[in-house]
Amino acid sequence: MLSKSRYRWLLNRLRHQSDGLEECGPDLVVEYSKATGAPILYRLNDYPRCPQLIRDFNKLVKHGLVMRKRSYLYDLNGFMVMPRATHIYQLAPSVQNSITWVDH
């Protein structure tokens, strides 16, 4: 799949998810992989990761189409699940109602 189509897919997915998307969400990773054919890395006792998805999110942040917020994963008892942070992505307010695509 071309990069422009992947960006469009991500932006449309973000439009339908008003509270944002988490980059390590298993559902998002699997759905993105099925839509784009990107490979998924599975590790023992860890969430599935998709390097292509992370690169695409970084590109959208770089171009100002998406905002990134740092988030830490906690279990129900309040203990941190993973020491490294994950990110939650939301559409930038300027992009909310516009249709702008990048391919660089």
Secondary structure, 3 states (H helix, E strand, C coil): CCHHHHHHHHHHHHHHCCCCEECCCHHHHHHHHHHHCCCCECCCCCCCECHHHHHHHHHHHHCCCEEEEEECCECCCCCECCCCCEEEEEECCCCCCCCCCCCC
